[in-house]
Amino acid sequence: MNATLKPAAEISFSAARLCMGMAAAFVVLLAVLHLIRTDLDPSWRFISEYEIGNFGWLMRLAFFSLAASYAALFIAIRPQLRGFGGYAGLACLLISAAGLAIAGIFTTDPITTSPEALTTSGKLHALGGTLGFAMPFASVIVSWSLARNSAWASARRSLLWAAGLAVIGFLVSIVSLATMIPSDGKFGPDVAVGWPLRFEIATYCVWLIVTARQALKTRERN
């Protein structure tokens, strides 16, 4: 790190590194859960269901790690964003972070639970998941706003393709849910929505890491 960096720049630099580390930690934790929780079929089970059982603390830690990654990126890029668009993107980042924190605090119900049998914890977890819908909007708005900043000129291509990948992940997930879930709303092995949802969250992690990495490069050049 450049020794002449001002305190505010040092904070942004450290936050960008934390963003990358926490996003990578989420990926590692989720991968570990796939290895040790062989009782959950990833082809149709939601990742939230890893919260249920003896290793639930690992999934909660994963959610908190990703929430921390969102919050760290907020800190890293906040000085670079101005205007309505920039502030809207930052707000979406915070909403997404809050949603993940809620999902980590409140354990979900099994995917096979009927609507009338949902617990309060499960409903609050679902609320956290709903707030997570702000993430694709955050990726697009933040990337577009940063790409218009002259200091980020060399990062425009990386920012826009990473945001595009996040949008693709979101659309793949939404379309799979809309087309695969039967009319009675019951999930089962024949409703293979698990992998599309995992692809979606993976694209968000890619966007976080790419954007944080570009923030580091921009700080090092300036």
LUMTORRO-264273 format. One record per residue (C-alpha): residue in three letters; x, y, z; residue number from 1. Coordinates in pm, whole numbers, plus 50000, padded with zeros to 5 digits. Layout:
# residues N
[node "ala",[X,Y,Z],NUM]
...
This chain:
# residues 222
[node "met",[50000,50000,50000],1]
[node "asn",[50120,50352,49920],2]
[node "ala",[50253,50504,50243],3]
[node "thr",[50126,50849,50136],4]
[node "leu",[49761,50743,50130],5]
[node "lys",[49535,50966,50337],6]
[node "pro",[49337,50805,50621],7]
[node "ala",[49014,50803,50416],8]
[node "ala",[49195,50635,50126],9]
[node "glu",[49348,50379,50362],10]
[node "ile",[49002,50292,50492],11]
[node "ser",[48870,50244,50139],12]
[node "phe",[49174,50033,50049],13]
[node "ser",[49129,49808,50353],14]
[node "ala",[48754,49782,50293],15]
[node "ala",[48813,49666,49936],16]
[node "arg",[49045,49393,50059],17]
[node "leu",[48790,49291,50323],18]
[node "cys",[48519,49275,50057],19]
[node "met",[48722,49032,49850],20]
[node "gly",[48816,48822,50150],21]
[node "met",[48462,48792,50284],22]
[node "ala",[48319,48704,49941],23]
[node "ala",[48583,48433,49903],24]
[node "ala",[48507,48309,50256],25]
[node "phe",[48141,48272,50165],26]
[node "val",[48228,48062,49859],27]
[node "val",[48461,47839,50062],28]
[node "leu",[48209,47788,50342],29]
[node "leu",[47933,47703,50097],30]
[node "ala",[48160,47457,49916],31]
[node "val",[48245,47289,50247],32]
[node "leu",[47876,47255,50331],33]
[node "his",[47814,47085,49998],34]
[node "leu",[48078,46829,50091],35]
[node "ile",[47964,46757,50447],36]
[node "arg",[47587,46786,50403],37]
[node "thr",[47539,46511,50148],38]
[node "asp",[47185,46460,50277],39]
[node "leu",[47075,46776,50095],40]
[node "asp",[47050,46738,49719],41]
[node "pro",[47187,47064,49570],42]
[node "ser",[46986,47015,49251],43]
[node "trp",[46663,47120,49425],44]
[node "arg",[46743,47227,49781],45]
[node "phe",[46799,47594,49869],46]
[node "ile",[47134,47691,50021],47]
[node "ser",[46944,47836,50318],48]
[node "glu",[46854,47483,50423],49]
[node "tyr",[47215,47428,50526],50]
[node "glu",[47122,47641,50829],51]
[node "ile",[46912,47351,50958],52]
[node "gly",[47093,47088,51162],53]
[node "asn",[47428,47044,51336],54]
[node "phe",[47629,47241,51080],55]
[node "gly",[47384,47528,51060],56]
[node "trp",[47636,47762,51218],57]
[node "leu",[47854,47730,50907],58]
[node "met",[47576,47853,50682],59]
[node "arg",[47498,48136,50919],60]
[node "leu",[47865,48230,50916],61]
[node "ala",[47857,48219,50536],62]
[node "phe",[47560,48457,50527],63]
[node "phe",[47730,48696,50768],64]
[node "ser",[48049,48680,50560],65]
[node "leu",[47863,48779,50245],66]
[node "ala",[47677,49054,50430],67]
[node "ala",[48015,49186,50550],68]
[node "ser",[48142,49175,50191],69]
[node "tyr",[47852,49393,50075],70]
[node "ala",[47905,49637,50361],71]
[node "ala",[48280,49652,50298],72]
[node "leu",[48226,49730,49931],73]
[node "phe",[47990,50010,50036],74]
[node "ile",[48272,50162,50242],75]
[node "ala",[48531,50108,49968],76]
[node "ile",[48343,50280,49687],77]
[node "arg",[48128,50534,49872],78]
[node "pro",[48374,50823,49813],79]
[node "gln",[48368,50747,49438],80]
[node "leu",[47992,50770,49391],81]
[node "arg",[47790,51089,49359],82]
[node "gly",[47443,51190,49242],83]
[node "phe",[47112,51008,49262],84]
[node "gly",[47235,50701,49074],85]
[node "gly",[47539,50655,49293],86]
[node "tyr",[47345,50692,49614],87]
[node "ala",[47072,50458,49488],88]
[node "gly",[47335,50193,49416],89]
[node "leu",[47484,50232,49761],90]
[node "ala",[47138,50204,49917],91]
[node "cys",[47078,49879,49726],92]
[node "leu",[47409,49745,49860],93]
[node "leu",[47305,49818,50218],94]
[node "ile",[46961,49665,50165],95]
[node "ser",[47128,49350,50031],96]
[node "ala",[47365,49339,50329],97]
[node "ala",[47071,49376,50569],98]
[node "gly",[46885,49096,50392],99]
[node "leu",[47178,48859,50430],100]
[node "ala",[47221,48950,50796],101]
[node "ile",[46853,48873,50857],102]
[node "ala",[46890,48543,50670],103]
[node "gly",[47184,48458,50895],104]
[node "ile",[47002,48543,51216],105]
[node "phe",[46677,48362,51142],106]
[node "thr",[46683,47999,51035],107]
[node "thr",[46477,47902,50735],108]
[node "asp",[46210,47631,50723],109]
[node "pro",[46264,47325,50502],110]
[node "ile",[46168,47387,50141],111]
[node "thr",[45894,47124,50173],112]
[node "thr",[45715,47312,50455],113]
[node "ser",[45357,47406,50369],114]
[node "pro",[45264,47779,50384],115]
[node "glu",[45040,47730,50686],116]
[node "ala",[45319,47552,50877],117]
[node "leu",[45585,47823,50830],118]
[node "thr",[45750,47941,51152],119]
[node "thr",[45815,48302,51248],120]
[node "ser",[46186,48240,51200],121]
[node "gly",[46122,48099,50854],122]
[node "lys",[45908,48398,50756],123]
[node "leu",[46173,48643,50874],124]
[node "his",[46437,48449,50683],125]
[node "ala",[46219,48478,50372],126]
[node "leu",[46200,48855,50433],127]
[node "gly",[46579,48865,50431],128]
[node "gly",[46581,48675,50104],129]
[node "thr",[46335,48922,49954],130]
[node "leu",[46560,49213,50047],131]
[node "gly",[46833,49031,49858],132]
[node "phe",[46651,49113,49535],133]
[node "ala",[46819,49453,49562],134]
[node "met",[47155,49297,49472],135]
[node "pro",[47123,49282,49090],136]
[node "phe",[47007,49643,49092],137]
[node "ala",[47307,49735,49307],138]
[node "ser",[47545,49566,49063],139]
[node "val",[47405,49750,48762],140]
[node "ile",[47366,50094,48920],141]
[node "val",[47701,50088,49102],142]
[node "ser",[47892,49958,48800],143]
[node "trp",[47734,50210,48564],144]
[node "ser",[47800,50497,48805],145]
[node "leu",[48163,50396,48858],146]
[node "ala",[48215,50344,48485],147]
[node "arg",[48119,50708,48429],148]
[node "asn",[48386,50820,48677],149]
[node "ser",[48701,50922,48488],150]
[node "ala",[48920,50772,48762],151]
[node "trp",[48767,50431,48680],152]
[node "ala",[48804,50462,48301],153]
[node "ser",[49037,50162,48270],154]
[node "ala",[48798,49948,48476],155]
[node "arg",[48485,50009,48269],156]
[node "arg",[48498,49684,48075],157]
[node "ser",[48550,49473,48388],158]
[node "leu",[48278,49654,48581],159]
[node "leu",[48019,49619,48307],160]
[node "trp",[48081,49252,48225],161]
[node "ala",[48072,49162,48595],162]
[node "ala",[47744,49351,48638],163]
[node "gly",[47607,49181,48326],164]
[node "leu",[47700,48842,48471],165]
[node "ala",[47517,48926,48795],166]
[node "val",[47205,49021,48598],167]
[node "ile",[47225,48696,48399],168]
[node "gly",[47251,48504,48726],169]
[node "phe",[46944,48681,48861],170]
[node "leu",[46743,48619,48543],171]
[node "val",[46841,48251,48528],172]
[node "ser",[46725,48210,48887],173]
[node "ile",[46395,48394,48837],174]
[node "val",[46312,48215,48513],175]
[node "ser",[46389,47875,48664],176]
[node "leu",[46161,47946,48959],177]
[node "ala",[45885,48075,48736],178]
[node "thr",[45895,47783,48496],179]
[node "met",[45983,47487,48719],180]
[node "ile",[45761,47532,49024],181]
[node "pro",[45436,47337,48977],182]
[node "ser",[45096,47501,49017],183]
[node "asp",[45054,47358,49368],184]
[node "gly",[45379,47529,49477],185]
[node "lys",[45528,47209,49616],186]
[node "phe",[45902,47153,49583],187]
[node "gly",[46058,46814,49524],188]
[node "pro",[46340,46636,49340],189]
[node "asp",[46165,46703,49009],190]
[node "val",[46182,47082,49067],191]
[node "ala",[46552,47141,48993],192]
[node "val",[46588,47502,49104],193]
[node "gly",[46891,47443,49327],194]
[node "trp",[47170,47489,49075],195]
[node "pro",[47025,47806,48914],196]
[node "leu",[47002,47965,49258],197]
[node "arg",[47361,47866,49334],198]
[node "phe",[47472,48010,49000],199]
[node "glu",[47298,48336,49091],200]
[node "ile",[47476,48377,49423],201]
[node "ala",[47807,48283,49259],202]
[node "thr",[47768,48564,49003],203]
[node "tyr",[47711,48811,49286],204]
[node "cys",[48036,48699,49447],205]
[node "val",[48219,48746,49116],206]
[node "trp",[48082,49098,49089],207]
[node "leu",[48187,49183,49444],208]
[node "ile",[48541,49055,49392],209]
[node "val",[48583,49221,49051],210]
[node "thr",[48454,49557,49175],211]
[node "ala",[48665,49547,49492],212]
[node "arg",[48972,49449,49291],213]
[node "gln",[48919,49742,49056],214]
[node "ala",[48880,49969,49359],215]
[node "leu",[49222,49854,49481],216]
[node "lys",[49380,49915,49140],217]
[node "thr",[49224,50260,49117],218]
[node "arg",[49354,50355,49462],219]
[node "glu",[49703,50230,49377],220]
[node "arg",[49717,50442,49060],221]
[node "asn",[49593,50760,49227],222]
